[in-house]
Amino acid sequence: MIEVAYNNMAETSVAVPVSISSEPDGGLSSPAPANRREFRGGFSSSICDIFRDPSRRTDCCSIACCGVLSSDRNRYLLFGELPPPLWRRLLMYLIIPALFIASLNYFAVEVKIPANGSSYGNNDQQGDNGDTTTIKVSPLPLRLTFYAYLIFLGIRGMIEKRKTRTEIMTKLYRERAEARGEAVVDPNQVTRYIHQHRLDVIRAHSLCSCCCSCCCYAHDLTLDDNNEFEDAVEEDSCSRFWDCLSKTFWNACCGMWCQCCSACAIAQEEREIERLTGNVEHKMDYITFEPFSEYFPAIQHLNETQTRSFVQHAKAISKLSVKLLKNLAAVLAILVLFALSDIDKNFTFANMIVLLLTLCQAFFLEYLIWWRWNRFDISFDSVIKFFACGFLLTTPMAMIFELIVSIVTGLISMVAMIFILVEDSELLDKLQTDPKHAMKDLAVGHPALFIFSLFLNAFVIAALCEEMIKYFGYWMVVTPDLLPQKRSNDANNGNGENTPNTKSLRSTGSGITVAMCSVALGFACCENLLYVFGYTPSQSLGVEIQTLIARSIFPVHPLCAAIQSIGVCRRDLEGQRGVGIGRIISPAILLHGSFDFVLMVAAYLQQVQKIKEGNDDDSDIPKEDDSDAVMSEEDIPTLVFSFGMVLVGYIYYVWQSRAQTKRFIAMDRTAAVDESSMLV
């Protein structure tokens, strides 16, 4: 009965791969609209339309993991092909390249070169002052083999992507032929059509995955534009920025659209495949392609019966969640064995304990947010997926975007520094002779420049990038918990349209908050691991523990995510269409940026004071007696102010959340009265 209820809710579920290539007409029963806007290759959307529609979720997935997840699902929906197993991908894309890199380092030979670095290979050649330096050079055949392997991987992926795009264009051609009333499509005509557009396919997926495609708004239409294709998309700040960027590329690049890793082409293909196969409502998981109807009825039953056993909730999870948990257990087991083997002196069993504590800190917060307070608002299965998305997908995306933005902000700071150096010739000369002490003089004499640079780092590089990526991390994950649901005991009432929703707006809002906090916790957990084991200036166990404690007492990431959820609920549940991504993430950016800015400025002022007193250490290696030093008295004001910032953010969230909960209760009561009147 539960299965019937969910099928009644979802209407149609994708239980098997939707193959539209086996039938003569492509398996498309409904003709395309006669006035449908068409772009190059017959696509219904432009390659430039990525992020143009704020309500579209698939665009985010085309960027995560370089579009691998989207490409896999595209091929599954189009051809019924399952992706290769994880071990094969790890072998091809991780283990073999790692072995190549290790071999290049192992077989490298030392070569002396002049100190001026003019050339190498001639050991007798010296610099102007007779000084030489030594570098390691790997064998040329090994380097060529490594480069050839990378080219092989690129060609292999390029061929698969071009095959998918060609098949989509074939289906679109059949769709248009069917709309014109043609019963049978001549295969020769299809072949000629594909041949005419082969250059578009090549440009969409090139070997270097950084291509320019002539697919701009004014030049890739195949129908006359008589103002009957006006877009009815409600734009937000992100879509407006992207639209401005796309028009800039169109005008500046002579009609050429630049993309990286074929992300724009993959997003365009996924939008088209979703339309062709009827999977627009996202009725299956990524990676495993398991339909929601196969596992969600059990979850729905637990919520309706208010089952409080964690074991039962843990059993009612999807294949994707099971795979994620198994991979986590396997990675932890390998790390434990590696720590016990004593291969690396810097990663002992004590360090493994710190790693487990870092994970437990995130799991404990997840326990409080989900199981303790909102266990029936969202399932354990969804919590696993959102947390994994934050840990595995959003963190690398944030690092990439922060690197790009940091280059832009670095150029801005560099321009400001040039104006200072032009006016101070003495500092400019010192910068050429003794750059280290010149930078110290610059830090002491021009604090406005450094504070401006710290402001950009805090609010633009850290806060803006991370909060936006966390939002898109939540947005790219589609789970059945947050979809409209119907009661299972009303499945056979014969009137599905009047069946009330199982979840109230209040419960759905709590589920959205837990989901966004889960993404943030996954992101914060990965970031904590990087800070504890990667960014600490010392490999000391005491420093690692101090770093973990310092980052644990200030849960800024989940707090900012909870604040973001207020705006998401306003837009999606309360129907305030004027609430876009800008209004959603702005309060979180303000809190996150202010928190980071205070810490950065405090550290800068302390360093300036040390420079003035002559107590700064020129060495990058910390002193042994300071490696395990506890917090100094100078850090107490910063700690108190940071705690105050977090407290202000928490008070703001509680204030907004309670007001929103009251609105949800009123809306639920109104909806209950309306549903009762409809059933009478």
Number of C-alpha atoms within 10 A of each C-alpha: 12 20 18 17 22 23 18 23 22 19 10 14 20 20 14 13 19 18 17 20 17 9 9 13 19 18 17 18 10 10 14 16 10 10 11 14 19 16 20 20 25 22 22 19 20 22 26 25 19 25 21 20 18 19 14 14 19 23 27 21 25 26 21 20 15 17 20 19 16 25 23 20 25 25 23 19 25 22 17 16 14 15 16 9 9 11 10 11 12 12 12 15 12 12 14 14 16 13 12 17 15 12 15 19 14 11 13 16 14 12 15 20 22 21 16 13 12 10 13 17 10 11 13 10 16 20 14 10 9 9 12 18 15 14 11 14 16 16 14 11 9 16 16 11 12 18 12 12 16 15 14 13 13 15 15 12 18 19 14 13 24 19 13 19 24 18 17 24 22 20 23 21 22 25 25 16 18 20 16 12 10 13 12 11 15 11 12 9 11 16 11 11 15 19 13 11 14 15 12 20 22 18 21 30 28 20 20 13 18 16 18 20 22 20 23 23 17 10 11 17 20 13 12 11 12 7 7 10 11 9 8 7 11 13 19 19 13 17 20 15 14 17 18 12 13 22 17 14 17 20 13 11 13 11 20 17 24 21 18 15 21 26 27 26 26 29 29 23 25 25 22 21 21 18 13 22 17 16 17 15 13 19 21 22 19 17 19 16 20 19 20 22 23 17 17 22 21 18 25 26 16 18 19 15 9 11 15 13 9 12 9 13 19 15 13 22 19 23 17 18 20 16 13 14 14 12 13 13 12 12 11 15 12 12 17 17 13 16 20 15 13 12 11 10 10 14 19 18 18 13 20 18 13 18 20 13 15 22 17 13 18 23 17 11 18 20 14 12 19 24 17 10 12 17 22 25 24 27 28 22 24 23 22 22 24 28 27 22 23 30 22 17 21 27 22 17 21 20 16 13 16 20 14 13 19 17 13 13 17 15 12 13 17 14 12 14 15 12 10 16 16 11 10 11 11 11 20 17 13 15 17 10 11 12 14 12 15 18 14 16 17 17 19 18 11 13 14 11 17 17 17 13 17 21 20 22 22 24 21 18 24 23 28 22 20 25 24 21 25 31 22 20 28 26 21 18 20 20 21 24 21 18 13 14 20 24 19 21 13 18 20 12 9 10 11 15 9 14 21 18 15 16 22 20 21 21 19 22 27 25 25 24 26 28 32 29 31 34 33 35 30 30 29 24 25 21 15 22 19 12 16 26 22 13 13 13 15 18 17 15 19 14 20 24 18 16 18 21 15 12 18 17 11 17 16 23 25 26 22 28 26 27 27 28 27 20 23 26 23 18 17 14 15 16 11 13 12 12 16 21 21 14 15 23 24 19 18 24 24 16 22 25 22 18 22 20 21 19 17 18 17 16 15 18 15 15 18 20 14 13 17 13 9 9 11 14 12 9 7 7 10 12 11 10 7 9 16 16 11 10 10 7 8 11 13 11 11 17 16 10 14 18 15 13 19 20 13 13 22 17 12 13 20 14 11 14 19 11 11 18 16 12 15 21 15 14 17 16 13 12 16 15 11 11 15 12 9 10 10 5
